[in-house]
Amino acid sequence: MTLITIVQYARRTKDRDYDAGKGKKIGVITAYCRGRDRCPDWVND
């Protein structure tokens, strides 16, 4: 299994749909498992 994580380390997303606010950064946007039908429960924690 490979865990794929998409991260945006910036104040705003490129399309400007999301803004974390002054002095804050956006972190993990999404994560999913490659090679399995379902991710283990610890991925959601």
C-alpha positions in Angstrom: 0.0 0.0 0.0 1.2 3.5 -0.8 -0.3 6.5 1.0 -0.7 9.5 -1.4 -0.9 12.9 0.3 -1.7 16.1 -1.4 -0.5 19.2 0.5 -0.8 22.9 0.0 1.7 24.9 2.1 0.4 28.4 1.5 -2.1 30.9 2.8 -4.5 30.5 -0.2 -5.1 27.7 -2.8 -4.0 28.4 -6.4 -7.7 28.8 -7.5 -8.3 31.2 -4.5 -11.3 29.1 -3.3 -9.8 28.7 0.2 -8.0 31.2 2.4 -6.6 30.2 5.8 -6.3 33.8 7.0 -3.5 36.1 7.8 -0.4 34.4 9.2 -1.9 30.9 8.8 -1.1 28.1 6.3 -3.2 25.4 4.7 -1.9 21.9 5.4 -3.1 18.5 4.2 -5.8 18.8 1.6 -6.4 15.1 0.9 -4.9 11.6 1.3 -5.8 8.3 -0.2 -4.4 4.8 -0.4 -3.0 3.3 -3.6 -3.0 -0.5 -4.0 -6.0 -1.2 -1.7 -9.7 -0.9 -2.0 -10.0 0.7 1.4 -7.5 2.6 3.6 -6.8 1.4 7.1 -8.6 3.2 9.9 -5.5 5.0 11.1 -5.4 7.1 7.9 -8.6 8.8 9.1 -7.2 9.5 12.6 
